[in-house]
Amino acid sequence: PVNALVLAFVVDCVLILPNLGNTIAFTAITSITTIGLYISYVIPVICRLACPERFTPGPFKLGVFSKSIGFVSVRWVVMITALFVLPSVSPVTPASMNYTCVMVGAVVFGPAIMSVVSPRHWFTGP
């Protein structure tokens, strides 16, 4: 655990360095992490809404409100994602642009492209 904590501390320090010179970079990093967090929380909700017959409820159930709360939460994440991708200042210049959409796109489409292009053709697994 000590090595993991030290690594997390070093990564956090490296990520905070751009904020020392530019608040736009800090805003982009904050937006990226918030969007990632919200998307990771809503993926199981989307799976539950898309395939309710394959879902096994746990000990905590919302009952008849489950589907409506699921739709509201998905709409909330879509709205928050759109808001966090928008630029935080006006007028928008290349220096003040919020590059969150580029980074989220790289995180979403990068592994998808890589899985189609490379590893699935040569990786045989353990």
N, CA, C and O atoms as a Tinker XYZ file with bonds, in Angstrom:
   504  protein
     1  N      0.806000   -1.212000    0.000000    73     2
     2  CA     0.000000    0.000000    0.000000    64     1     3
     3  C      0.846000    1.273000    0.000000    63     2     4     5
     4  O      0.425000    2.294000   -0.543000    81     3
     5  N      2.027000    1.221000    0.600000    73     3     6
     6  CA     2.861000    2.423000    0.656000    64     5     7
     7  C      3.297000    2.831000   -0.748000    63     6     8     9
     8  O      3.285000    4.017000   -1.078000    81     7
     9  N      3.683000    1.860000   -1.579000    73     7    10
    10  CA     4.095000    2.170000   -2.944000    64     9    11
    11  C      2.948000    2.782000   -3.748000    63    10    12    13
    12  O      3.159000    3.712000   -4.526000    81    11
    13  N      1.747000    2.265000   -3.561000    73    11    14
    14  CA     0.589000    2.813000   -4.264000    64    13    15
    15  C      0.290000    4.235000   -3.809000    63    14    16    17
    16  O     -0.051000    5.088000   -4.629000    81    15
    17  N      0.413000    4.498000   -2.525000    73    15    18
    18  CA     0.185000    5.849000   -2.016000    64    17    19
    19  C      1.230000    6.828000   -2.531000    63    18    20    21
    20  O      0.907000    7.963000   -2.883000    81    19
    21  N      2.472000    6.390000   -2.573000    73    19    22
    22  CA     3.532000    7.259000   -3.093000    64    21    23
    23  C      3.292000    7.540000   -4.575000    63    22    24    25
    24  O      3.438000    8.678000   -5.021000    81    23
    25  N      2.926000    6.514000   -5.336000    73    23    26
    26  CA     2.636000    6.706000   -6.749000    64    25    27
    27  C      1.460000    7.663000   -6.939000    63    26    28    29
    28  O      1.528000    8.555000   -7.785000    81    27
    29  N      0.395000    7.496000   -6.175000    73    27    30
    30  CA    -0.754000    8.394000   -6.272000    64    29    31
    31  C     -0.360000    9.826000   -5.938000    63    30    32    33
    32  O     -0.807000   10.765000   -6.596000    81    31
    33  N      0.470000    9.996000   -4.925000    73    31    34
    34  CA     0.937000   11.322000   -4.551000    64    33    35
    35  C      1.757000   11.957000   -5.670000    63    34    36    37
    36  O      1.573000   13.134000   -5.981000    81    35
    37  N      2.653000   11.194000   -6.269000    73    35    38
    38  CA     3.496000   11.726000   -7.350000    64    37    39
    39  C      2.641000   12.094000   -8.564000    63    38    40    41
    40  O      2.832000   13.154000   -9.161000    81    39
    41  N      1.701000   11.221000   -8.927000    73    39    42
    42  CA     0.828000   11.505000  -10.064000    64    41    43
    43  C     -0.010000   12.754000   -9.781000    63    42    44    45
    44  O     -0.174000   13.593000  -10.666000    81    43
    45  N     -0.536000   12.889000   -8.574000    73    43    46
    46  CA    -1.308000   14.079000   -8.219000    64    45    47
    47  C     -0.458000   15.342000   -8.302000    63    46    48    49
    48  O     -0.925000   16.378000   -8.775000    81    47
    49  N      0.769000   15.259000   -7.851000    73    47    50
    50  CA     1.666000   16.423000   -7.928000    64    49    51
    51  C      1.951000   16.800000   -9.369000    63    50    52    53
    52  O      1.999000   17.984000   -9.703000    81    51
    53  N      2.142000   15.802000  -10.230000    73    51    54
    54  CA     2.397000   16.085000  -11.639000    64    53    55
    55  C      1.164000   16.695000  -12.286000    63    54    56    57
    56  O      1.283000   17.599000  -13.113000    81    55
    57  N     -0.021000   16.211000  -11.918000    73    55    58
    58  CA    -1.247000   16.738000  -12.504000    64    57    59
    59  C     -1.559000   18.157000  -12.046000    63    58    60    61
    60  O     -2.219000   18.903000  -12.770000    81    59
    61  N     -1.108000   18.538000  -10.882000    73    59    62
    62  CA    -1.407000   19.882000  -10.378000    64    61    63
    63  C     -0.415000   20.916000  -10.900000    63    62    64    65
    64  O     -0.684000   22.113000  -10.801000    81    63
    65  N      0.721000   20.495000  -11.452000    73    63    66
    66  CA     1.724000   21.432000  -11.953000    64    65    67
    67  C      1.195000   22.409000  -13.005000    63    66    68    69
    68  O      1.545000   23.588000  -12.946000    81    67
    69  N      0.364000   21.975000  -13.971000    73    67    70
    70  CA    -0.136000   22.958000  -14.948000    64    69    71
    71  C     -0.947000   24.087000  -14.322000    63    70    72    73
    72  O     -1.035000   25.172000  -14.897000    81    71
    73  N     -1.534000   23.853000  -13.164000    73    71    74
    74  CA    -2.332000   24.892000  -12.513000    64    73    75
    75  C     -1.472000   26.049000  -12.033000    63    74    76    77
    76  O     -1.974000   27.160000  -11.864000    81    75
    77  N     -0.199000   25.809000  -11.812000    73    75    78
    78  CA     0.664000   26.873000  -11.325000    64    77    79
    79  C      0.790000   28.001000  -12.337000    63    78    80    81
    80  O      0.968000   29.156000  -11.951000    81    79
    81  N      0.703000   27.690000  -13.618000    73    79    82
    82  CA     0.847000   28.715000  -14.630000    64    81    83
    83  C     -0.423000   29.042000  -15.382000    63    82    84    85
    84  O     -0.508000   30.091000  -16.021000    81    83
    85  N     -1.418000   28.163000  -15.321000    73    83    86
    86  CA    -2.584000   28.349000  -16.164000    64    85    87
    87  C     -3.814000   27.739000  -15.494000    63    86    88    89
    88  O     -3.856000   26.534000  -15.249000    81    87
    89  N     -4.796000   28.558000  -15.204000    73    87    90
    90  CA    -6.020000   28.041000  -14.585000    64    89    91
    91  C     -6.888000   27.294000  -15.585000    63    90    92    93
    92  O     -7.719000   26.478000  -15.187000    81    91
    93  N     -6.713000   27.556000  -16.881000    73    91    94
    94  CA    -7.472000   26.829000  -17.900000    64    93    95
    95  C     -7.108000   25.347000  -17.852000    63    94    96    97
    96  O     -7.983000   24.493000  -18.000000    81    95
    97  N     -5.840000   25.036000  -17.648000    73    95    98
    98  CA    -5.411000   23.635000  -17.553000    64    97    99
    99  C     -6.042000   22.967000  -16.336000    63    98   100   101
   100  O     -6.475000   21.817000  -16.412000    81    99
   101  N     -6.096000   23.681000  -15.216000    73    99   102
   102  CA    -6.728000   23.121000  -14.024000    64   101   103
   103  C     -8.213000   22.876000  -14.260000    63   102   104   105
   104  O     -8.749000   21.854000  -13.831000    81   103
   105  N     -8.882000   23.806000  -14.940000    73   103   106
   106  CA   -10.299000   23.632000  -15.257000    64   105   107
   107  C    -10.503000   22.414000  -16.146000    63   106   108   109
   108  O    -11.446000   21.649000  -15.945000    81   107
   109  N     -9.631000   22.231000  -17.120000    73   107   110
   110  CA    -9.753000   21.070000  -18.011000    64   109   111
   111  C     -9.543000   19.771000  -17.245000    63   110   112   113
   112  O    -10.289000   18.811000  -17.440000    81   111
   113  N     -8.539000   19.729000  -16.379000    73   111   114
   114  CA    -8.283000   18.513000  -15.596000    64   113   115
   115  C     -9.457000   18.208000  -14.676000    63   114   116   117
   116  O     -9.871000   17.055000  -14.553000    81   115
   117  N     -9.990000   19.229000  -14.036000    73   115   118
   118  CA   -11.146000   19.044000  -13.159000    64   117   119
   119  C    -12.358000   18.563000  -13.953000    63   118   120   121
   120  O    -13.093000   17.685000  -13.501000    81   119
   121  N    -12.562000   19.134000  -15.125000    73   119   122
   122  CA   -13.690000   18.723000  -15.963000    64   121   123
   123  C    -13.548000   17.279000  -16.412000    63   122   124   125
   124  O    -14.516000   16.518000  -16.398000    81   123
   125  N    -12.342000   16.904000  -16.810000    73   123   126
   126  CA   -12.110000   15.533000  -17.274000    64   125   127
   127  C    -12.395000   14.527000  -16.156000    63   126   128   129
   128  O    -13.054000   13.513000  -16.383000    81   127
   129  N    -11.903000   14.809000  -14.963000    73   127   130
   130  CA   -12.120000   13.860000  -13.864000    64   129   131
   131  C    -13.585000   13.796000  -13.459000    63   130   132   133
   132  O    -14.093000   12.725000  -13.127000    81   131
   133  N    -14.264000   14.933000  -13.483000    73   131   134
   134  CA   -15.688000   14.936000  -13.138000    64   133   135
   135  C    -16.494000   14.154000  -14.161000    63   134   136   137
   136  O    -17.362000   13.361000  -13.797000    81   135
   137  N    -16.212000   14.373000  -15.428000    73   135   138
   138  CA   -16.928000   13.648000  -16.476000    64   137   139
   139  C    -16.652000   12.149000  -16.360000    63   138   140   141
   140  O    -17.569000   11.335000  -16.474000    81   139
   141  N    -15.397000   11.791000  -16.135000    73   139   142
   142  CA   -15.058000   10.371000  -15.980000    64   141   143
   143  C    -15.781000    9.727000  -14.808000    63   142   144   145
   144  O    -16.265000    8.599000  -14.905000    81   143
   145  N    -15.849000   10.454000  -13.706000    73   143   146
   146  CA   -16.537000    9.938000  -12.530000    64   145   147
   147  C    -18.023000    9.732000  -12.808000    63   146   148   149
   148  O    -18.578000    8.680000  -12.490000    81   147
   149  N    -18.665000   10.733000  -13.401000    73   147   150
   150  CA   -20.092000   10.619000  -13.698000    64   149   151
   151  C    -20.365000    9.493000  -14.693000    63   150   152   153
   152  O    -21.324000    8.740000  -14.526000    81   151
   153  N    -19.528000    9.372000  -15.727000    73   151   154
   154  CA   -19.740000    8.325000  -16.719000    64   153   155
   155  C    -19.569000    6.941000  -16.088000    63   154   156   157
   156  O    -20.317000    6.016000  -16.404000    81   155
   157  N    -18.584000    6.802000  -15.196000    73   155   158
   158  CA   -18.397000    5.498000  -14.553000    64   157   159
   159  C    -19.573000    5.146000  -13.655000    63   158   160   161
   160  O    -19.891000    3.968000  -13.494000    81   159
   161  N    -20.219000    6.139000  -13.070000    73   159   162
   162  CA   -21.384000    5.862000  -12.241000    64   161   163
   163  C    -22.621000    5.535000  -13.069000    63   162   164   165
   164  O    -23.474000    4.769000  -12.622000    81   163
   165  N    -22.732000    6.097000  -14.256000    73   163   166
   166  CA   -23.969000    5.916000  -15.019000    64   165   167
   167  C    -23.936000    4.675000  -15.910000    63   166   168   169
   168  O    -24.988000    4.247000  -16.385000    81   167
   169  N    -22.767000    4.086000  -16.150000    73   167   170
   170  CA   -22.698000    2.895000  -17.003000    64   169   171
   171  C    -23.565000    1.749000  -16.457000    63   170   172   173
   172  O    -24.308000    1.150000  -17.234000    81   171
   173  N    -23.506000    1.414000  -15.147000    73   171   174
   174  CA   -24.407000    0.359000  -14.655000    64   173   175
   175  C    -25.890000    0.737000  -14.769000    63   174   176   177
   176  O    -26.737000   -0.133000  -14.972000    81   175
   177  N    -26.198000    2.013000  -14.639000    73   175   178
   178  CA   -27.591000    2.450000  -14.765000    64   177   179
   179  C    -28.069000    2.237000  -16.196000    63   178   180   181
   180  O    -29.186000    1.768000  -16.417000    81   179
   181  N    -27.231000    2.580000  -17.162000    73   179   182
   182  CA   -27.590000    2.378000  -18.561000    64   181   183
   183  C    -27.752000    0.886000  -18.854000    63   182   184   185
   184  O    -28.676000    0.493000  -19.566000    81   183
   185  N    -26.870000    0.066000  -18.318000    73   183   186
   186  CA   -26.993000   -1.391000  -18.508000    64   185   187
   187  C    -28.302000   -1.895000  -17.915000    63   186   188   189
   188  O    -28.965000   -2.752000  -18.499000    81   187
   189  N    -28.671000   -1.367000  -16.762000    73   187   190
   190  CA   -29.931000   -1.774000  -16.113000    64   189   191
   191  C    -31.138000   -1.357000  -16.944000    63   190   192   193
   192  O    -32.106000   -2.107000  -17.063000    81   191
   193  N    -31.075000   -0.144000  -17.523000    73   191   194
   194  CA   -32.197000    0.323000  -18.334000    64   193   195
   195  C    -32.267000   -0.402000  -19.672000    63   194   196   197
   196  O    -33.357000   -0.639000  -20.193000    81   195
   197  N    -31.103000   -0.760000  -20.238000    73   195   198
   198  CA   -31.082000   -1.402000  -21.547000    64   197   199
   199  C    -31.485000   -2.873000  -21.486000    63   198   200   201
   200  O    -32.171000   -3.365000  -22.382000    81   199
   201  N    -31.067000   -3.575000  -20.440000    73   199   202
   202  CA   -31.338000   -5.012000  -20.324000    64   201   203
   203  C    -31.869000   -5.337000  -18.927000    63   202   204   205
   204  O    -31.153000   -5.942000  -18.129000    81   203
   205  N    -33.095000   -4.953000  -18.616000    73   203   206
   206  CA   -33.598000   -5.198000  -17.260000    64   205   207
   207  C    -33.755000   -6.676000  -16.924000    63   206   208   209
   208  O    -33.712000   -7.048000  -15.751000    81   207
   209  N    -33.936000   -7.520000  -17.929000    73   207   210
   210  CA   -34.123000   -8.945000  -17.661000    64   209   211
   211  C    -32.824000   -9.630000  -17.239000    63   210   212   213
   212  O    -32.864000  -10.691000  -16.616000    81   211
   213  N    -31.682000   -9.043000  -17.565000    73   211   214
   214  CA   -30.392000   -9.629000  -17.203000    64   213   215
   215  C    -29.854000   -9.056000  -15.897000    63   214   216   217
   216  O    -28.748000   -9.398000  -15.479000    81   215
   217  N    -30.618000   -8.196000  -15.257000    73   215   218
   218  CA   -30.176000   -7.513000  -14.048000    64   217   219
   219  C    -30.714000   -8.230000  -12.819000    63   218   220   221
   220  O    -31.908000   -8.517000  -12.736000    81   219
   221  N    -29.840000   -8.520000  -11.869000    73   219   222
   222  CA   -30.247000   -9.129000  -10.609000    64   221   223
   223  C    -30.199000   -8.058000   -9.525000    63   222   224   225
   224  O    -29.121000   -7.559000   -9.204000    81   223
   225  N    -31.344000   -7.696000   -8.958000    73   223   226
   226  CA   -31.342000   -6.642000   -7.942000    64   225   227
   227  C    -30.615000   -7.072000   -6.679000    63   226   228   229
   228  O    -30.621000   -8.244000   -6.302000    81   227
   229  N    -29.993000   -6.103000   -6.040000    73   227   230
   230  CA   -29.290000   -6.349000   -4.781000    64   229   231
   231  C    -30.211000   -6.110000   -3.600000    63   230   232   233
   232  O    -31.430000   -6.069000   -3.764000    81   231
   233  N    -29.646000   -5.953000   -2.416000    73   231   234
   234  CA   -30.465000   -5.778000   -1.221000    64   233   235
   235  C    -31.176000   -4.422000   -1.164000    63   234   236   237
   236  O    -32.208000   -4.296000   -0.505000    81   235
   237  N    -30.638000   -3.416000   -1.844000    73   235   238
   238  CA   -31.271000   -2.099000   -1.860000    64   237   239
   239  C    -31.991000   -1.927000   -3.177000    63   238   240   241
   240  O    -31.358000   -1.948000   -4.233000    81   239
   241  N    -33.320000   -1.754000   -3.137000    73   239   242
   242  CA   -34.120000   -1.639000   -4.351000    64   241   243
   243  C    -34.926000   -0.342000   -4.311000    63   242   244   245
   244  O    -35.375000    0.094000   -3.251000    81   243
   245  N    -35.098000    0.255000   -5.469000    73   243   246
   246  CA   -35.916000    1.466000   -5.570000    64   245   247
   247  C    -37.356000    1.151000   -5.946000    63   246   248   249
   248  O    -38.203000    2.043000   -5.985000    81   247
   249  N    -37.628000   -0.108000   -6.218000    73   247   250
   250  CA   -38.988000   -0.529000   -6.523000    64   249   251
   251  C    -39.495000    0.048000   -7.824000    63   250   252   253
   252  O    -38.809000    0.010000   -8.846000    81   251
   253  N    -40.712000    0.588000   -7.780000    73   251   254
   254  CA   -41.339000    1.113000   -8.994000    64   253   255
   255  C    -40.646000    2.380000   -9.491000    63   254   256   257
   256  O    -40.833000    2.770000  -10.644000    81   255
   257  N    -39.858000    3.022000   -8.651000    73   255   258
   258  CA   -39.177000    4.259000   -9.042000    64   257   259
   259  C    -37.842000    3.997000   -9.727000    63   258   260   261
   260  O    -37.190000    4.938000  -10.180000    81   259
   261  N    -37.432000    2.761000   -9.809000    73   259   262
   262  CA   -36.114000    2.424000  -10.344000    64   261   263
   263  C    -35.913000    2.938000  -11.765000    63   262   264   265
   264  O    -34.899000    3.572000  -12.058000    81   263
   265  N    -36.868000    2.672000  -12.642000    73   263   266
   266  CA   -36.720000    3.064000  -14.041000    64   265   267
   267  C    -36.741000    4.587000  -14.196000    63   266   268   269
   268  O    -35.936000    5.142000  -14.944000    81   267
   269  N    -37.647000    5.262000  -13.501000    73   267   270
   270  CA   -37.718000    6.727000  -13.644000    64   269   271
   271  C    -36.481000    7.405000  -13.068000    63   270   272   273
   272  O    -35.987000    8.371000  -13.650000    81   271
   273  N    -35.973000    6.923000  -11.942000    73   271   274
   274  CA   -34.751000    7.486000  -11.366000    64   273   275
   275  C    -33.564000    7.192000  -12.284000    63   274   276   277
   276  O    -32.662000    8.020000  -12.411000    81   275
   277  N    -33.557000    6.038000  -12.915000    73   275   278
   278  CA   -32.504000    5.712000  -13.872000    64   277   279
   279  C    -32.493000    6.665000  -15.052000    63   278   280   281
   280  O    -31.432000    7.140000  -15.456000    81   279
   281  N    -33.668000    6.953000  -15.610000    73   279   282
   282  CA   -33.746000    7.898000  -16.725000    64   281   283
   283  C    -33.305000    9.294000  -16.307000    63   282   284   285
   284  O    -32.605000    9.975000  -17.057000    81   283
   285  N    -33.708000    9.723000  -15.119000    73   283   286
   286  CA   -33.299000   11.040000  -14.629000    64   285   287
   287  C    -31.785000   11.094000  -14.437000    63   286   288   289
   288  O    -31.153000   12.095000  -14.775000    81   287
   289  N    -31.210000   10.046000  -13.907000    73   287   290
   290  CA   -29.757000   10.054000  -13.686000    64   289   291
   291  C    -28.987000   10.057000  -15.001000    63   290   292   293
   292  O    -27.951000   10.715000  -15.102000    81   291
   293  N    -29.469000    9.339000  -16.006000    73   291   294
   294  CA   -28.808000    9.351000  -17.312000    64   293   295
   295  C    -28.912000   10.738000  -17.936000    63   294   296   297
   296  O    -27.938000   11.239000  -18.499000    81   295
   297  N    -30.071000   11.355000  -17.841000    73   295   298
   298  CA   -30.226000   12.714000  -18.381000    64   297   299
   299  C    -29.336000   13.696000  -17.640000    63   298   300   301
   300  O    -28.770000   14.600000  -18.254000    81   299
   301  N    -29.204000   13.532000  -16.330000    73   299   302
   302  CA   -28.338000   14.407000  -15.543000    64   301   303
   303  C    -26.886000   14.288000  -15.996000    63   302   304   305
   304  O    -26.204000   15.301000  -16.157000    81   303
   305  N    -26.410000   13.070000  -16.201000    73   303   306
   306  CA   -25.022000   12.872000  -16.618000    64   305   307
   307  C    -24.795000   13.445000  -18.017000    63   306   308   309
   308  O    -23.743000   14.028000  -18.278000    81   307
   309  N    -25.747000   13.290000  -18.902000    73   307   310
   310  CA   -25.619000   13.878000  -20.241000    64   309   311
   311  C    -25.530000   15.401000  -20.138000    63   310   312   313
   312  O    -24.709000   16.021000  -20.814000    81   311
   313  N    -26.368000   16.004000  -19.296000    73   311   314
   314  CA   -26.358000   17.455000  -19.134000    64   313   315
   315  C    -25.053000   17.932000  -18.498000    63   314   316   317
   316  O    -24.457000   18.903000  -18.965000    81   315
   317  N    -24.606000   17.262000  -17.442000    73   315   318
   318  CA   -23.373000   17.651000  -16.765000    64   317   319
   319  C    -22.173000   17.489000  -17.687000    63   318   320   321
   320  O    -21.270000   18.325000  -17.689000    81   319
   321  N    -22.162000   16.411000  -18.473000    73   319   322
   322  CA   -21.066000   16.210000  -19.413000    64   321   323
   323  C    -21.026000   17.338000  -20.436000    63   322   324   325
   324  O    -19.954000   17.848000  -20.761000    81   323
   325  N    -22.193000   17.728000  -20.944000    73   323   326
   326  CA   -22.236000   18.835000  -21.905000    64   325   327
   327  C    -21.769000   20.135000  -21.262000    63   326   328   329
   328  O    -21.058000   20.913000  -21.899000    81   327
   329  N    -22.150000   20.383000  -20.022000    73   327   330
   330  CA   -21.739000   21.623000  -19.356000    64   329   331
   331  C    -20.243000   21.661000  -19.073000    63   330   332   333
   332  O    -19.615000   22.709000  -19.219000    81   331
   333  N    -19.671000   20.543000  -18.674000    73   331   334
   334  CA   -18.249000   20.525000  -18.346000    64   333   335
   335  C    -17.354000   20.552000  -19.584000    63   334   336   337
   336  O    -16.156000   20.809000  -19.467000    81   335
   337  N    -17.906000   20.295000  -20.749000    73   335   338
   338  CA   -17.134000   20.357000  -21.981000    64   337   339
   339  C    -17.098000   21.787000  -22.528000    63   338   340   341
   340  O    -16.206000   22.132000  -23.303000    81   339
   341  N    -18.046000   22.602000  -22.134000    73   339   342
   342  CA   -18.095000   23.975000  -22.638000    64   341   343
   343  C    -16.916000   24.795000  -22.131000    63   342   344   345
   344  O    -16.402000   24.530000  -21.045000    81   343
   345  N    -16.482000   25.788000  -22.904000    73   343   346
   346  CA   -15.411000   26.675000  -22.437000    64   345   347
   347  C    -15.862000   27.477000  -21.222000    63   346   348   349
   348  O    -17.044000   27.788000  -21.072000    81   347
   349  N    -14.909000   27.804000  -20.361000    73   347   350
   350  CA   -15.258000   28.524000  -19.132000    64   349   351
   351  C    -15.119000   30.032000  -19.258000    63   350   352   353
   352  O    -15.520000   30.764000  -18.353000    81   351
   353  N    -14.560000   30.511000  -20.364000    73   351   354
   354  CA   -14.401000   31.950000  -20.573000    64   353   355
   355  C    -14.887000   32.319000  -21.966000    63   354   356   357
   356  O    -14.991000   31.475000  -22.857000    81   355
   357  N    -15.177000   33.583000  -22.124000    73   355   358
   358  CA   -15.592000   34.098000  -23.420000    64   357   359
   359  C    -14.826000   35.380000  -23.678000    63   358   360   361
   360  O    -14.674000   36.161000  -22.738000    81   359
   361  N    -14.349000   35.651000  -24.831000    73   359   362
   362  CA   -14.372000   34.866000  -26.061000    64   361   363
   363  C    -13.378000   33.707000  -25.989000    63   362   364   365
   364  O    -12.403000   33.742000  -25.240000    81   363
   365  N    -13.657000   32.693000  -26.786000    73   363   366
   366  CA   -12.821000   31.498000  -26.785000    64   365   367
   367  C    -11.654000   31.704000  -27.749000    63   366   368   369
   368  O    -11.837000   32.022000  -28.924000    81   367
   369  N    -10.471000   31.513000  -27.223000    73   367   370
   370  CA    -9.250000   31.562000  -28.030000    64   369   371
   371  C     -8.548000   30.209000  -27.895000    63   370   372   373
   372  O     -8.924000   29.415000  -27.032000    81   371
   373  N     -7.558000   29.930000  -28.709000    73   371   374
   374  CA    -6.836000   28.664000  -28.539000    64   373   375
   375  C     -6.223000   28.513000  -27.147000    63   374   376   377
   376  O     -6.087000   27.395000  -26.650000    81   375
   377  N     -5.857000   29.614000  -26.524000    73   375   378
   378  CA    -5.269000   29.537000  -25.182000    64   377   379
   379  C     -6.321000   29.317000  -24.105000    63   378   380   381
   380  O     -6.016000   28.749000  -23.056000    81   379
   381  N     -7.556000   29.758000  -24.345000    73   379   382
   382  CA    -8.597000   29.620000  -23.326000    64   381   383
   383  C     -9.596000   28.511000  -23.638000    63   382   384   385
   384  O    -10.575000   28.336000  -22.913000    81   383
   385  N     -9.356000   27.768000  -24.701000    73   383   386
   386  CA   -10.256000   26.685000  -25.085000    64   385   387
   387  C    -10.233000   25.577000  -24.040000    63   386   388   389
   388  O     -9.179000   25.252000  -23.494000    81   387
   389  N    -11.388000   25.005000  -23.767000    73   387   390
   390  CA   -11.485000   23.872000  -22.855000    64   389   391
   391  C    -11.296000   22.599000  -23.680000    63   390   392   393
   392  O    -12.182000   22.206000  -24.439000    81   391
   393  N    -10.149000   21.966000  -23.527000    73   391   394
   394  CA    -9.808000   20.793000  -24.325000    64   393   395
   395  C    -10.316000   19.501000  -23.697000    63   394   396   397
   396  O     -9.801000   18.423000  -23.997000    81   395
   397  N    -11.307000   19.596000  -22.843000    73   395   398
   398  CA   -11.874000   18.415000  -22.205000    64   397   399
   399  C    -12.476000   17.460000  -23.229000    63   398   400   401
   400  O    -12.316000   16.245000  -23.112000    81   399
   401  N    -13.165000   17.999000  -24.232000    73   399   402
   402  CA   -13.796000   17.130000  -25.228000    64   401   403
   403  C    -12.749000   16.319000  -25.986000    63   402   404   405
   404  O    -13.002000   15.168000  -26.341000    81   403
   405  N    -11.593000   16.895000  -26.234000    73   403   406
   406  CA   -10.521000   16.162000  -26.913000    64   405   407
   407  C    -10.027000   15.024000  -26.029000    63   406   408   409
   408  O     -9.842000   13.903000  -26.503000    81   407
   409  N     -9.815000   15.306000  -24.754000    73   407   410
   410  CA    -9.290000   14.288000  -23.847000    64   409   411
   411  C    -10.320000   13.179000  -23.586000    63   410   412   413
   412  O     -9.962000   12.001000  -23.568000    81   411
   413  N    -11.585000   13.541000  -23.386000    73   411   414
   414  CA   -12.617000   12.520000  -23.179000    64   413   415
   415  C    -12.755000   11.664000  -24.440000    63   414   416   417
   416  O    -12.914000   10.446000  -24.351000    81   415
   417  N    -12.696000   12.298000  -25.606000    73   415   418
   418  CA   -12.741000   11.547000  -26.857000    64   417   419
   419  C    -11.575000   10.593000  -26.989000    63   418   420   421
   420  O    -11.740000    9.468000  -27.461000    81   419
   421  N    -10.384000   11.036000  -26.572000    73   419   422
   422  CA    -9.207000   10.166000  -26.628000    64   421   423
   423  C     -9.359000    8.980000  -25.687000    63   422   424   425
   424  O     -8.962000    7.864000  -26.023000    81   423
   425  N     -9.929000    9.214000  -24.518000    73   423   426
   426  CA   -10.110000    8.122000  -23.554000    64   425   427
   427  C    -11.184000    7.147000  -24.027000    63   426   428   429
   428  O    -11.060000    5.942000  -23.811000    81   427
   429  N    -12.227000    7.650000  -24.664000    73   427   430
   430  CA   -13.311000    6.777000  -25.111000    64   429   431
   431  C    -12.950000    6.061000  -26.410000    63   430   432   433
   432  O    -13.099000    4.844000  -26.519000    81   431
   433  N    -12.472000    6.825000  -27.394000    73   431   434
   434  CA   -12.243000    6.236000  -28.710000    64   433   435
   435  C    -10.862000    5.618000  -28.865000    63   434   436   437
   436  O    -10.684000    4.740000  -29.709000    81   435
   437  N     -9.889000    6.041000  -28.088000    73   435   438
   438  CA    -8.546000    5.471000  -28.183000    64   437   439
   439  C     -8.515000    3.977000  -27.927000    63   438   440   441
   440  O     -8.037000    3.230000  -28.781000    81   439
   441  N     -9.005000    3.509000  -26.787000    73   439   442
   442  CA    -9.025000    2.060000  -26.551000    64   441   443
   443  C     -9.919000    1.302000  -27.535000    63   442   444   445
   444  O     -9.614000    0.168000  -27.903000    81   443
   445  N    -11.014000    1.921000  -27.958000    73   443   446
   446  CA   -11.884000    1.248000  -28.925000    64   445   447
   447  C    -11.156000    1.040000  -30.246000    63   446   448   449
   448  O    -11.237000   -0.036000  -30.840000    81   447
   449  N    -10.453000    2.055000  -30.702000    73   447   450
   450  CA    -9.693000    1.930000  -31.943000    64   449   451
   451  C     -8.561000    0.921000  -31.775000    63   450   452   453
   452  O     -8.315000    0.108000  -32.667000    81   451
   453  N     -7.880000    0.969000  -30.649000    73   451   454
   454  CA    -6.780000    0.038000  -30.415000    64   453   455
   455  C     -7.264000   -1.411000  -30.348000    63   454   456   457
   456  O     -6.566000   -2.315000  -30.808000    81   455
   457  N     -8.436000   -1.637000  -29.787000    73   455   458
   458  CA    -8.935000   -3.011000  -29.714000    64   457   459
   459  C     -9.307000   -3.544000  -31.091000    63   458   460   461
   460  O     -9.217000   -4.747000  -31.333000    81   459
   461  N     -9.717000   -2.671000  -31.985000    73   459   462
   462  CA   -10.046000   -3.098000  -33.341000    64   461   463
   463  C     -8.781000   -3.290000  -34.163000    63   462   464   465
   464  O     -8.690000   -4.215000  -34.971000    81   463
   465  N     -7.808000   -2.414000  -33.954000    73   463   466
   466  CA    -6.619000   -2.407000  -34.797000    64   465   467
   467  C     -5.596000   -3.467000  -34.387000    63   466   468   469
   468  O     -5.088000   -4.186000  -35.247000    81   467
   469  N     -5.285000   -3.580000  -33.103000    73   467   470
   470  CA    -4.093000   -4.339000  -32.764000    64   469   471
   471  C     -4.292000   -5.573000  -31.885000    63   470   472   473
   472  O     -4.240000   -6.683000  -32.414000    81   471
   473  N     -4.513000   -5.445000  -30.589000    73   471   474
   474  CA    -4.346000   -6.594000  -29.691000    64   473   475
   475  C     -5.251000   -7.779000  -29.971000    63   474   476   477
   476  O     -4.823000   -8.917000  -29.777000    81   475
   477  N     -6.434000   -7.576000  -30.402000    73   475   478
   478  CA    -7.322000   -8.726000  -30.563000    64   477   479
   479  C     -6.883000   -9.635000  -31.700000    63   478   480   481
   480  O     -7.332000  -10.777000  -31.800000    81   479
   481  N     -6.008000   -9.127000  -32.553000    73   479   482
   482  CA    -5.518000   -9.953000  -33.657000    64   481   483
   483  C     -4.302000  -10.787000  -33.281000    63   482   484   485
   484  O     -4.041000  -11.800000  -33.930000    81   483
   485  N     -3.550000  -10.396000  -32.257000    73   483   486
   486  CA    -2.347000  -11.141000  -31.923000    64   485   487
   487  C     -2.280000  -11.617000  -30.489000    63   486   488   489
   488  O     -1.488000  -12.508000  -30.182000    81   487
   489  N     -3.087000  -11.053000  -29.594000    73   487   490
   490  CA    -3.014000  -11.450000  -28.194000    64   489   491
   491  C     -3.836000  -12.715000  -27.967000    63   490   492   493
   492  O     -5.025000  -12.751000  -28.283000    81   491
   493  N     -3.202000  -13.754000  -27.417000    73   491   494
   494  CA    -3.907000  -15.023000  -27.202000    64   493   495
   495  C     -4.373000  -15.190000  -25.770000    63   494   496   497
   496  O     -5.223000  -16.039000  -25.503000    81   495
   497  N     -3.852000  -14.416000  -24.852000    73   495   498
   498  CA    -4.291000  -14.493000  -23.464000    64   497   499
   499  C     -3.529000  -15.530000  -22.675000    63   498   500   501
   500  O     -2.711000  -16.265000  -23.229000    81   499
   501  N     -3.794000  -15.592000  -21.374000    73   499   502
   502  CA    -3.066000  -16.537000  -20.515000    64   501   503
   503  C     -3.541000  -17.969000  -20.710000    63   502   504
   504  O     -3.029000  -18.883000  -20.062000    81   503
